[in-house]
Amino acid sequence: MPLFNVYPLYNVTPVAGKGLFVYDENDTEYLDLYGGHAVISIGHSHTKYVTAISDQVAKLGFYSNAVQNSLQKQLADKLEIVSDCKDYELFLCNSGAEANENALKLASFKTNKSRVVAFKNGFHGRTSAAVAATDNKNIIAPINAQQQVTILDLNDINGVKTELEKGDVCAVIVEFIQGVGGLDQATTEFFEQVDVLCKANNTFFIADEVQSGYGRSGKFFAFQHYNVTPDVISIAKGMGNGFPIGGVLIHPSIEAKFGMLGTTFGGNHLACAAGLSVLNVIQDESLIDNVHTISEYFIKIAKTIPEIKNIKGRGLMLGLEFDFEVGDLRKKLIYDYHIFTGGAANKKLLRILPPLTIKKDHINQFFEALVDAIHN
Ligand SMILES: Cc1ncc(COP(=O)(O)O)c(C=O)c1O
């Protein structure tokens, strides 16, 4: 049976990974500055991660949400400590889209309203409400287009005020650092005023931290760079270091009811073991401190390269903007220099989303290759 052909693929077949590197079937080593799209947080095949998952699968990989699962509580408690998000409650699911779908659903349940405000170039996933709140007409099918969504420009605070005061908006959903869109960030005033407007208008403020969360921005969550209190925080990518897991942190003002949310696979034993080991490693190896060190080092070198016109993003969610489209440069980096980088909706942006365990040597390797690739 052929595979449904929806992904344009690079001609590389990774079969193994260790730390910052992946290896193809000929054992060729590739430096991974893409992290499988911001997913690999603690590095490939981290020993503690492998042990945690292997031990758990040997004991019990899955049982349903109809019975007690102490691993879910352990994960929630650890997340509270490592994220410093006190008092939130955790619902576990399987992916970023599902996290946002649940976040939007909670907003609608709780406010009894249904319109969503989202932002230009935002990406929130491909399920029903999440894709409707995504600013990309090509991936919105007619069945999704029935959702009521208003897309505004980032920083359009008057627009947000006008829409919220109409009284029918259940949620404002935002990425504090846009991922797929190209690493744009709104101003501090904008984020903080949106927070105030949401609270004044019985509208949920949803922080989509699917990509920016888990330390990638230099704080555990990107919204923690601002003085805001989201009602719901959605998480996924870095959470399982590749094991499919997502979740929503839910403010205690939102009361749970049996049956309000649910999933077969979400919060299963294996996913929780993976998620717990990721949080342990982030904490034990002070990875958020490493994000600061390496981010500073990266930006310092990037500033010395004249072809780089703009450096975007924050922490290890970075972008290098050129005055040319970077598609060919990315190919050259993969095929000639064996380095994975990311692209964005902004075609002139090269995205850097490495494991948070990255060291200065890896940055040196990248910049040497980049300068060589630009000039040859
Ligand atoms: C900010 C953001 N939200 C949601 C998603 C969707 O996550 P998933 O692909 O796990 O459904 C993504 C994926 O790239 C994302 O970057």
Ligand as a Chemical Component Dictionary entry (heavy atoms), coordinates in Angstrom:
data_LIG
# 
_chem_comp.id                   LIG 
_chem_comp.type                 NON-POLYMER 
_chem_comp.pdbx_formal_charge   0 
_chem_comp.three_letter_code    LIG 
# 
loop_
_chem_comp_atom.comp_id 
_chem_comp_atom.atom_id 
_chem_comp_atom.alt_atom_id 
_chem_comp_atom.type_symbol 
_chem_comp_atom.charge 
_chem_comp_atom.model_Cartn_x 
_chem_comp_atom.model_Cartn_y 
_chem_comp_atom.model_Cartn_z 
_chem_comp_atom.pdbx_ordinal 
LIG C1 C1 C 0 2.603  26.440 18.232 1  
LIG C2 C2 C 0 2.072  25.125 17.766 2  
LIG N1 N1 N 0 0.843  24.730 18.161 3  
LIG C3 C3 C 0 0.330  23.540 17.786 4  
LIG C4 C4 C 0 1.032  22.689 16.965 5  
LIG C5 C5 C 0 0.423  21.382 16.555 6  
LIG O1 O1 O 0 1.063  20.333 17.200 7  
LIG P1 P1 P 0 0.902  18.815 16.649 8  
LIG O2 O2 O 0 1.587  18.765 15.338 9  
LIG O3 O3 O 0 1.547  17.987 17.730 10 
LIG O4 O4 O 0 -0.552 18.550 16.549 11 
LIG C6 C6 C 0 2.297  23.063 16.516 12 
LIG C7 C7 C 0 3.068  22.169 15.603 13 
LIG O5 O5 O 0 3.978  22.559 14.923 14 
LIG C8 C8 C 0 2.835  24.309 16.926 15 
LIG O6 O6 O 0 4.039  24.709 16.506 16 
# 
loop_
_chem_comp_bond.comp_id 
_chem_comp_bond.atom_id_1 
_chem_comp_bond.atom_id_2 
_chem_comp_bond.value_order 
_chem_comp_bond.pdbx_ordinal 
LIG C1 C2 SING 1  
LIG C2 N1 SING 2  
LIG C2 C8 DOUB 3  
LIG N1 C3 DOUB 4  
LIG C3 C4 SING 5  
LIG C4 C5 SING 6  
LIG C4 C6 DOUB 7  
LIG C5 O1 SING 8  
LIG O1 P1 SING 9  
LIG P1 O2 DOUB 10 
LIG P1 O3 SING 11 
LIG P1 O4 SING 12 
LIG C6 C7 SING 13 
LIG C6 C8 SING 14 
LIG C7 O5 DOUB 15 
LIG C8 O6 SING 16 
# 
